[in-house]
């Protein structure tokens, strides 16, 4: 892993990142590019990313390039080349025919195996910037002396700012959003994820098997198969060596364990659910392994976090605004968060260095986190809502609207374009202006 290029200034912040997933690693790389010192704490014994494939849309790539050019270059090196620059939708239940296509832009929305891209990004972080095996218990506020993070193993760490990138079951979100009744042990509903009444099967299928079942025309394209109460997404990753498959099913029953993402499942369960669907959909389901986990899709739609910030502690990525995978936006929102946070924390360092005793780290950090929330809250909350609306459209909640090519195409295009056509440069500028306005206030 590379060493930091320059020593930090004497006014350096002590920045603690909690969680080593996509958001946490990208935040670390954004801070590294700005020569801001940080330590990343991850509760696992190494970097790990759950799931199979992931795609990053054009807004995400623009954010990567501003965050840290090495982030974008690494992604482009690992990403699967598009065999065509379209996302296609098929009526998977009635006709098997493609009924709408959306242009992605040149080499747009490329995909990769989650483990591949996280591993390559993590290689860019120096070893001495990461501490594994640390799970946060609580955080003490020592006023002008900063924060003390207390971990469950009894160890501690000092910081001026703590950023929770610790995923959908975020401990930091629980600290930002404590129980409404201080005497109660019942968590704040906005501090915990809630089951979206959807679960999925995920798999990486060898491409030779996908070719045999589907033929190259379908196997090498990004295709979604829509139908009543379910949908399937497939696209190639691993330099076209494997087909990433996501099979999503609606589920009227409560998830069996609200504290676990997974439950035991089987291909036969999926096969039964798609028994009346058209051949391509059934063939994809037949490619799943016989025994596998099914993954609950939790999100923050029903009980959104009213804030992402509590003084000098904040949340980002899924810890702030967990959403389903249906618009492919979750990872990208974490990268945009990382960019906004990197920009305002760089401003903190500059303000403290310029202002001396007149500008305390505490005041500047709190101002920076408020500026971060100001530019991120509305957009991310809207995308949580759009993701729920999108899956209703894909799964024929209104069958007539979902099967109308013009209506479906117009609605889904508007959703994707809201995500993709975002001015990340303007977001950074507004975050900095918000930080500066906060000083005047």
C-alpha positions as CSV (number, residue, x, y, z in Angstrom):
1,X,0.0,0.0,0.0
2,X,1.3,3.5,-0.8
3,X,2.5,5.8,1.9
4,X,1.0,9.3,2.4
5,X,2.6,11.8,0.2
6,X,3.2,14.7,2.7
7,X,3.1,15.0,6.5
8,X,-0.1,16.5,7.9
9,X,-0.1,20.1,9.2
10,X,0.1,21.0,12.9
11,X,-3.6,21.9,12.8
12,X,-4.5,18.4,11.6
13,X,-7.8,16.9,12.5
14,X,-8.1,13.5,14.1
15,X,-10.7,11.9,11.7
16,X,-12.1,8.5,12.6
17,X,-14.0,6.5,9.9
18,X,-16.1,3.7,11.3
19,X,-16.6,0.9,8.7
20,X,-14.6,-0.3,5.7
21,X,-17.2,-0.8,3.0
22,X,-17.6,1.2,-0.1
23,X,-18.5,4.5,1.6
24,X,-15.8,4.2,4.3
25,X,-13.0,3.2,1.9
26,X,-13.9,6.0,-0.5
27,X,-14.0,8.5,2.3
28,X,-10.6,7.4,3.4
29,X,-9.3,7.8,-0.2
30,X,-10.9,11.3,-0.5
31,X,-9.2,12.4,2.7
32,X,-5.9,10.8,1.6
33,X,-6.0,12.8,-1.6
34,X,-6.4,16.0,0.5
35,X,-3.6,15.0,2.9
36,X,-6.0,14.9,5.8
37,X,-5.0,12.4,8.5
38,X,-7.5,9.7,9.3
39,X,-7.9,6.2,10.9
40,X,-10.4,3.7,9.5
41,X,-11.8,1.2,12.1
42,X,-13.5,-1.9,10.8
43,X,-15.0,-4.5,13.0
44,X,-14.2,-7.5,10.7
45,X,-10.7,-8.9,10.4
46,X,-10.3,-7.5,6.9
47,X,-12.0,-5.6,4.2
48,X,-15.1,-7.4,2.9
49,X,-18.1,-6.6,0.8
50,X,-21.3,-8.6,0.7
51,X,-23.2,-9.3,-2.5
52,X,-22.2,-10.3,-5.9
53,X,-22.0,-7.5,-8.5
54,X,-22.4,-3.7,-8.4
55,X,-22.7,-1.0,-11.0
56,X,-21.7,2.6,-10.8
57,X,-23.6,5.2,-12.7
58,X,-22.2,8.4,-14.4
59,X,-22.7,10.6,-11.4
60,X,-20.7,8.1,-9.3
61,X,-17.8,8.2,-11.8
62,X,-17.8,12.0,-11.8
63,X,-17.7,11.9,-8.0
64,X,-14.8,9.4,-8.0
65,X,-12.7,11.5,-10.3
66,X,-13.1,14.6,-8.0
67,X,-12.7,12.6,-4.8
68,X,-9.5,11.0,-5.8
69,X,-8.3,10.3,-9.4
70,X,-6.9,6.9,-8.3
71,X,-10.4,5.9,-7.2
72,X,-11.8,6.4,-10.7
73,X,-8.8,4.9,-12.5
74,X,-9.0,1.8,-10.3
75,X,-12.7,1.3,-10.9
76,X,-12.3,1.7,-14.7
77,X,-9.5,-0.9,-14.6
78,X,-11.7,-3.4,-12.7
79,X,-15.0,-2.6,-14.3
80,X,-16.5,-5.0,-16.9
81,X,-16.6,-3.4,-20.4
82,X,-20.1,-2.7,-21.7
83,X,-21.0,-5.0,-24.5
84,X,-23.6,-2.3,-25.4
85,X,-24.4,1.0,-23.7
86,X,-28.1,0.3,-22.9
87,X,-30.2,-1.0,-20.0
88,X,-33.0,-3.1,-21.4
89,X,-36.3,-4.2,-19.8
90,X,-38.2,-7.3,-20.8
91,X,-41.8,-8.4,-20.0
92,X,-40.6,-11.4,-18.2
93,X,-44.1,-12.7,-17.4
94,X,-46.1,-12.5,-20.6
95,X,-44.0,-12.1,-23.7
96,X,-40.2,-12.4,-23.0
97,X,-39.7,-9.5,-25.3
98,X,-37.6,-6.4,-24.7
99,X,-40.1,-3.5,-24.4
100,X,-37.9,-0.6,-23.3
101,X,-34.3,0.4,-23.6
102,X,-32.5,3.2,-21.9
103,X,-29.2,4.6,-23.2
104,X,-26.5,4.7,-20.5
105,X,-24.0,7.0,-22.2
106,X,-20.7,5.9,-23.6
107,X,-19.3,3.2,-21.3
108,X,-21.9,4.2,-18.7
109,X,-23.1,2.3,-15.7
110,X,-20.3,-0.3,-15.9
111,X,-20.4,-3.2,-13.4
112,X,-17.9,-5.1,-11.3
113,X,-17.7,-7.8,-8.7
114,X,-18.1,-6.1,-5.4
115,X,-15.2,-8.0,-3.8
116,X,-12.9,-7.1,-6.7
117,X,-13.5,-3.3,-6.6
118,X,-13.4,-3.1,-2.8
119,X,-10.2,-5.0,-2.7
120,X,-8.5,-2.9,-5.3
121,X,-9.6,0.4,-3.6
122,X,-8.4,-0.9,-0.2
123,X,-5.0,-1.5,-1.6
124,X,-4.6,2.3,-2.0
125,X,-4.9,2.8,1.7
126,X,-1.7,2.6,3.8
127,X,-1.7,-0.3,6.3
128,X,-1.1,2.0,9.2
129,X,-4.3,3.9,8.5
130,X,-6.6,0.9,9.2
131,X,-7.4,-0.9,12.4
132,X,-9.4,-4.2,12.1
133,X,-11.3,-5.9,14.8
134,X,-12.8,-2.8,16.3
135,X,-16.5,-2.5,17.0
136,X,-17.9,0.7,18.5
137,X,-19.7,0.6,21.8
138,X,-20.1,4.3,22.5
139,X,-18.5,7.7,22.1
140,X,-17.7,10.1,24.9
141,X,-17.7,13.9,24.2
142,X,-14.8,15.6,26.0
143,X,-15.8,19.1,24.8
144,X,-12.8,21.0,23.5
145,X,-10.6,17.9,24.1
146,X,-12.4,16.0,21.4
147,X,-14.1,12.6,21.3
148,X,-13.2,9.3,22.8
149,X,-14.4,6.2,20.9
150,X,-14.8,3.2,23.2
151,X,-14.8,-0.2,21.5
152,X,-16.4,-3.4,22.6
153,X,-13.0,-5.0,23.2
154,X,-12.1,-2.4,25.8
155,X,-9.8,-0.3,23.6
156,X,-10.2,3.4,23.0
157,X,-9.3,6.0,20.3
158,X,-9.4,9.8,20.3
159,X,-10.8,11.8,17.5
160,X,-12.1,15.3,16.6
161,X,-14.8,13.9,14.3
162,X,-16.4,10.5,13.9
163,X,-18.0,9.4,10.6
164,X,-20.1,6.3,10.7
165,X,-19.9,4.4,7.4
166,X,-20.8,1.2,9.2
167,X,-23.6,0.1,6.9
168,X,-27.3,-0.6,7.3
169,X,-27.1,-1.8,10.9
170,X,-25.0,1.2,11.9
171,X,-24.0,1.5,15.5
172,X,-23.1,5.1,14.8
173,X,-26.6,5.9,13.6
174,X,-27.9,4.6,16.9
175,X,-25.7,7.1,18.7
176,X,-26.7,9.9,16.4
177,X,-30.4,9.0,16.9
178,X,-30.7,7.8,20.6
179,X,-34.0,6.5,22.0
180,X,-36.7,9.1,22.2
181,X,-37.2,8.3,25.8
182,X,-33.8,8.4,27.5
183,X,-34.9,5.9,30.1
184,X,-36.1,3.4,27.4
185,X,-34.1,0.6,25.9
186,X,-36.4,0.6,22.9
187,X,-34.4,2.0,20.0
188,X,-35.4,5.0,18.0
189,X,-37.3,3.6,15.0
190,X,-35.2,5.8,12.7
191,X,-32.0,4.3,14.1
192,X,-32.7,0.8,12.8
193,X,-33.4,-0.6,9.4
194,X,-36.8,-2.0,8.5
195,X,-37.8,-4.9,6.2
196,X,-39.0,-3.7,2.8
197,X,-41.1,-6.8,2.2
198,X,-38.7,-7.9,-0.5
199,X,-35.9,-10.4,-0.4
200,X,-33.5,-11.6,-3.1
201,X,-31.2,-14.3,-4.3
202,X,-27.8,-13.3,-5.6
203,X,-25.4,-15.4,-7.6
204,X,-22.4,-15.2,-10.0
205,X,-23.0,-17.7,-12.8
206,X,-20.1,-19.0,-15.0
207,X,-20.6,-17.4,-18.4
208,X,-20.4,-20.7,-20.3
209,X,-23.5,-21.8,-18.4
210,X,-25.2,-18.5,-19.0
211,X,-24.5,-18.8,-22.8
212,X,-25.9,-22.3,-22.9
213,X,-29.1,-21.2,-21.2
214,X,-29.7,-17.8,-22.6
215,X,-27.5,-17.3,-25.6
216,X,-25.0,-14.4,-26.0
217,X,-27.6,-11.8,-26.9
218,X,-29.2,-11.9,-23.4
219,X,-26.2,-13.1,-21.4
220,X,-23.9,-10.2,-22.5
221,X,-26.5,-7.4,-22.0
222,X,-27.8,-5.7,-18.9
223,X,-31.4,-6.8,-18.8
224,X,-34.2,-6.6,-16.2
225,X,-37.1,-9.0,-16.4
226,X,-40.3,-7.4,-15.0
227,X,-43.5,-9.1,-13.8
228,X,-46.0,-9.4,-11.0
229,X,-44.4,-9.3,-7.5
230,X,-40.9,-10.1,-8.7
231,X,-38.1,-9.1,-11.1
232,X,-34.7,-10.3,-12.2
233,X,-31.6,-8.4,-13.2
234,X,-28.6,-9.9,-15.0
235,X,-25.4,-8.4,-16.4
236,X,-21.9,-9.6,-17.0
237,X,-18.9,-8.9,-14.7
238,X,-15.4,-10.2,-14.3
239,X,-14.4,-9.3,-17.9
240,X,-17.4,-11.2,-19.2
241,X,-16.4,-14.3,-17.3
242,X,-19.5,-14.5,-15.1
243,X,-23.1,-13.4,-15.1
244,X,-24.2,-11.4,-12.1
245,X,-27.8,-12.4,-11.2
246,X,-30.2,-10.7,-8.8
247,X,-33.6,-12.3,-8.3
248,X,-36.0,-10.2,-6.2
249,X,-39.2,-11.5,-4.7
250,X,-42.0,-9.8,-2.8
251,X,-42.7,-11.2,0.6
252,X,-45.9,-10.4,2.6
253,X,-44.6,-12.1,5.8
254,X,-42.3,-10.6,8.4
255,X,-38.6,-11.4,8.0
256,X,-37.8,-14.2,10.5
257,X,-35.0,-12.4,12.2
258,X,-34.9,-8.6,12.2
259,X,-31.3,-8.7,13.3
260,X,-30.0,-10.8,10.4
261,X,-29.8,-10.1,6.7
262,X,-29.9,-13.7,5.6
263,X,-31.9,-16.8,5.9
264,X,-31.5,-20.2,4.3
265,X,-33.1,-20.5,0.9
266,X,-33.0,-22.8,-2.1
267,X,-33.3,-22.7,-5.9
268,X,-36.6,-24.6,-5.7
269,X,-38.2,-21.7,-3.8
270,X,-37.2,-19.4,-6.6
271,X,-38.3,-21.9,-9.3
272,X,-41.7,-22.1,-7.8
273,X,-42.1,-18.4,-7.7
274,X,-41.3,-18.1,-11.4
275,X,-43.1,-21.2,-12.6
276,X,-45.6,-19.1,-14.7
277,X,-43.0,-16.8,-16.2
278,X,-41.5,-16.8,-19.7
279,X,-38.5,-19.0,-20.7
280,X,-35.7,-16.5,-20.2
281,X,-36.7,-15.7,-16.7
282,X,-37.1,-19.4,-15.8
283,X,-33.7,-20.3,-17.3
284,X,-32.0,-17.6,-15.3
285,X,-33.5,-18.9,-12.1
286,X,-32.5,-22.5,-13.1
287,X,-28.9,-21.2,-13.1
288,X,-29.0,-20.5,-9.3
289,X,-27.2,-22.9,-7.0
290,X,-29.6,-25.4,-5.3
291,X,-28.7,-24.2,-1.7
292,X,-28.1,-20.6,-1.1
293,X,-28.9,-17.7,1.2
294,X,-31.8,-15.4,0.6
295,X,-31.0,-11.8,1.5
296,X,-33.6,-9.5,3.1
297,X,-33.8,-6.1,1.6
298,X,-33.9,-3.6,4.4
299,X,-34.1,0.2,3.9
300,X,-34.8,3.5,5.7
301,X,-38.0,4.4,3.8
302,X,-40.6,4.0,6.5
303,X,-38.6,5.6,9.3
304,X,-36.1,7.9,7.7
305,X,-33.3,9.4,9.8
306,X,-34.4,13.0,10.6
307,X,-30.8,14.1,10.7
308,X,-27.4,12.6,9.7
309,X,-25.5,14.6,12.2
310,X,-25.2,15.0,16.0
311,X,-22.6,17.6,16.9
312,X,-19.2,16.1,15.8
313,X,-20.6,12.7,14.8
314,X,-22.3,11.8,11.6
315,X,-23.3,9.0,9.3
316,X,-22.8,8.4,5.6
317,X,-23.7,5.9,2.9
318,X,-26.1,3.1,4.0
319,X,-25.7,4.1,7.6
320,X,-27.5,7.4,6.7
321,X,-29.9,6.4,3.9
322,X,-30.1,2.7,3.2
323,X,-32.0,1.9,0.1
324,X,-32.9,-1.2,-2.0
325,X,-30.8,-2.1,-5.0
326,X,-33.5,-1.4,-7.5
327,X,-32.0,1.8,-9.0
328,X,-28.4,0.8,-8.5
329,X,-27.8,4.0,-6.5
330,X,-26.7,2.9,-3.0
331,X,-23.0,2.6,-3.6
332,X,-22.9,5.8,-5.7
333,X,-24.7,7.8,-2.9
334,X,-22.0,6.7,-0.5
335,X,-19.3,8.0,-2.9
336,X,-21.1,11.3,-3.2
337,X,-21.3,11.5,0.6
338,X,-17.5,10.8,0.8
339,X,-16.8,13.6,-1.7
340,X,-18.9,16.1,0.3
341,X,-17.3,15.2,3.6
342,X,-13.8,15.3,2.1
343,X,-14.5,18.8,0.8
344,X,-15.8,20.3,4.0
345,X,-13.3,18.6,6.3
346,X,-10.5,20.0,4.1
347,X,-12.1,23.4,4.7
348,X,-12.0,22.8,8.5
349,X,-8.3,22.2,8.4
350,X,-7.8,25.4,6.5
351,X,-10.1,27.4,8.8
352,X,-8.4,26.2,11.9
353,X,-5.0,26.9,10.5
354,X,-6.0,30.5,9.5
355,X,-8.1,31.3,12.4
356,X,-5.9,30.1,15.3
357,X,-7.6,30.4,18.7
358,X,-10.5,32.3,17.1
359,X,-11.7,29.2,15.2
360,X,-11.8,26.0,17.4
361,X,-11.8,22.6,15.9
362,X,-15.0,21.8,17.6
363,X,-16.9,24.7,16.1
364,X,-15.4,24.2,12.7
365,X,-16.2,20.4,12.7
366,X,-19.8,21.0,13.8
367,X,-20.1,23.6,11.0
368,X,-18.7,21.3,8.5
369,X,-21.0,18.4,9.3
370,X,-24.0,20.7,9.1
371,X,-22.8,21.8,5.6
372,X,-22.4,18.1,4.6
373,X,-26.0,17.4,5.7
374,X,-27.3,20.5,4.0
375,X,-26.1,19.3,0.6
376,X,-26.8,15.6,1.0
377,X,-30.1,15.1,3.0
378,X,-32.7,16.1,0.4
379,X,-31.1,14.2,-2.5
380,X,-30.4,11.0,-0.7
381,X,-33.9,10.9,1.0
382,X,-35.5,11.4,-2.4
383,X,-33.6,8.5,-3.9
384,X,-34.7,6.2,-1.0
385,X,-38.3,7.1,-2.0
386,X,-37.7,6.8,-5.7
387,X,-36.2,3.3,-5.2
388,X,-39.4,2.2,-3.6
389,X,-41.4,3.7,-6.4
390,X,-39.2,2.0,-9.0
391,X,-39.6,-1.5,-7.6
392,X,-43.4,-1.0,-7.5
393,X,-43.2,-0.2,-11.2
394,X,-40.9,-3.1,-12.0
395,X,-43.1,-5.5,-10.0
396,X,-46.4,-4.5,-11.6
397,X,-48.1,-2.9,-8.5
398,X,-50.1,-1.1,-11.2
399,X,-50.1,-3.7,-14.0
400,X,-51.4,-1.4,-16.7
401,X,-48.9,1.4,-16.0
402,X,-46.0,-1.1,-15.7
403,X,-46.8,-2.8,-19.0
404,X,-47.2,0.4,-21.0
405,X,-43.9,0.9,-22.7
406,X,-44.2,4.6,-23.1
407,X,-45.4,5.2,-19.5
408,X,-42.9,2.8,-18.0
409,X,-40.1,4.3,-20.1
410,X,-41.0,7.9,-19.2
411,X,-41.2,7.1,-15.5
412,X,-38.1,5.0,-15.2
413,X,-36.0,7.3,-17.3
414,X,-37.0,10.3,-15.1
415,X,-35.9,8.3,-12.0
416,X,-32.5,7.3,-13.4
417,X,-31.8,10.7,-14.9
418,X,-32.4,12.3,-11.6
419,X,-29.7,10.1,-10.2
420,X,-27.3,10.3,-13.1
421,X,-27.5,13.9,-14.2
422,X,-26.3,15.4,-10.9
423,X,-23.8,18.2,-10.8
424,X,-21.3,16.9,-8.2
425,X,-19.0,19.9,-8.8
426,X,-21.9,22.2,-7.8
427,X,-22.5,20.0,-4.7
428,X,-18.9,20.5,-3.6
429,X,-19.1,24.3,-4.2
430,X,-22.4,24.6,-2.2
431,X,-21.0,22.5,0.7
432,X,-18.0,24.9,0.9
433,X,-20.3,28.0,0.7
434,X,-22.5,26.5,3.4
435,X,-19.5,26.0,5.6
436,X,-18.5,29.6,5.1
437,X,-22.0,30.9,5.7
438,X,-22.0,28.9,9.0
439,X,-19.1,31.0,10.3
440,X,-21.0,34.2,9.6
441,X,-24.0,32.9,11.4
